Amino acid sequence: MRDNKPEDLTMADIARMAGVSESTVSRALAGSELVAEKTRKRITELASAAEYTVNEGARSLRLKKTKTIEVVIPIEHHHRQHISDPFFLDMLGALADAIADRDHDMLLSKIPPWATDKRSNALVSGRADGVIIIGQGRRRDQLRDFTNAHRRVVVWGAHIDNEDYTIVGSDNRDGGRLAAAHLLSLGRKRIAFLGDVSLPEIKLRHAGYLDALQQAGVTADEGLTFNAPFDSEEAFAAAKILLDKKLDFDAIFAASDVIAMSAIAALGNAEMKVPQDVSVVGYDDIVGAAWYSPALTTVSQSIHEGGEALVRSLFARINGEATASVILPPKLIIRQSCGA
């Protein structure tokens, strides 16, 4: 008998030592109940004593599974938002935890899965078992075509009527309503909105803001809605335009925490105090929101629950199960930037 080093041992060696077939060893080490418990225990003990581990790459090839989940953040080139955006970092952390809990690896990509070069598509090229797409952007037709062609896909974003792919996301309209209603409850009536309403999630947050104004009997002023991308520099510029116009406003509802922080910086440059002169509410409850000065009142999307729901739904689809979209309730987190 050759003196095998642990790294030289094969499944055939373990099978010979246990007096069983290689397929029995494979099933036993995978924990299959098709192998008798006594036999399974003996094989496991032999493998452990010999420091043998299963070659997961070879197993994946046999099973035609990669044990990898691709996460795509399809940021369009004309946007200045980056993967380093705090919202994305929070979401990626939540997804990484949920994927690792299921003994899978995470593959991160910025390239949309509907890209012309099919080699960039991990699902089509066999490099991933499923795909999670963060955000729907402006290319919903391409997204719809891709999800119609591939069932092992789940999307994070706004819930849109008549979409037949599985979406996980917070109730953006209710979140917008919560933010504006809180400002109204503090006596603020001239509430500016900063956000890119061409995006479906932001459009719904803006709709919720309008709902709250209407319910309070306050007439909405279209002149107080300003386009503000998620990029901090462009959001700062949008807030500066609001200030330069010398408009009458006493509050800002920002469609993201990054936009809210940029607005607070612009207000500070204009020697306006938050919350004494202007109350500010953000959206997302990113990690830094609680430590900002002043601490930011914001709407939480429950990102960690969202990450778990995305991964749970995707694995159900990988297993051939039907899945329904998931709507997470938003939560208003009250801190100092509103004064109450």
C-alpha positions, 0 to 999 in steps of 0.5 A: 500500500502506497504511503499517501499524503493527505493531498494525494488521497482520492475518493477511490482510496477512501472507497478501498479503505472502507470496502465500498464503492466510490459512489457510496463514499460520495453519498456518505460524505454529502450526508445522504441518508441513502447510505446506512448510518453505520456505513456513513459514520465509518466512511466519515471517520476514515476520511477525517482520520486521513485528512481527506476533503472532497474536491468541490470543483469536481463535485460541482462539475458532476452535479452541474452546479457551481455553488456560486450566486452572481450579484449584479449591480447594473450601474449605467455609464452616464450615472456617477453612482458607484458600487462603493455607495453605502447603500450597495455596501450594506446590501452586499454585506447582507447578501454575502452573509445570506449566501454564505449561510447556504454554503455558496460563494458570491460573484459580483458584477457591474455588467448587466446580464443582458449584455451583448457578450454572453461570456459576461453572463455568469448564468448563461456561461455556467459560472453561477447557479442564479442571479440577483440583480440590484435595481431595475434602472431604466432598462426594464424591457431588457430586464423583462426579456432576460427574466422571461428567458431565465427563471433563476433570477430575482430582482431588488427594487420597486414593485411594478404592476404587471411585472412577472419576475420576482421582485423583493423590495420595500414599499417605496410609496409608503416610505415616502409617505412616512417621511413627508408625514413626519415633516408635516407633523412638525409643522413643516409645510414647504417641503422640497424633494430631492431625487431622480424621479425617472427611476421607479423606486424614486418615483414611488417615494415622490408619489408617497411624498405627494400623498402625504401633502394631499392627506394633510391638505397642503398644496404641492409645489412642483417648483420644490422638486429637484432632480438629484442623482445618488452621487454626492457631488451631483446631489450637493450641486442640486441642493445648491441650485435649490438654495440659489433660487431663494425659494421658500422651503422649511424642510427637505425630503431626500430620496437617499441618505447620500443625497440628504447628507449632501443637502445638509452640507450645502445648507451648512455652506449657506449658513442655514442650520439643521434642524433649526432652519430646515428639517431634513429626512433621508432614505435607506438608513445607511450605516453612517446615518446614525453618526452623521452630524446631526444624526439623520432622520431616515426611512429604513428599508430593512436591508438585512431582511431584504438580503435574506429574502432575495437569497431565499427567493432565489434558492427557491427558484433554483429548486424549481419552486414558484415564488411571489414578490416580497414587499418589506414594510419601511420604518421611519427612524427618528433622529436629530436632523428633524428636531424631533 
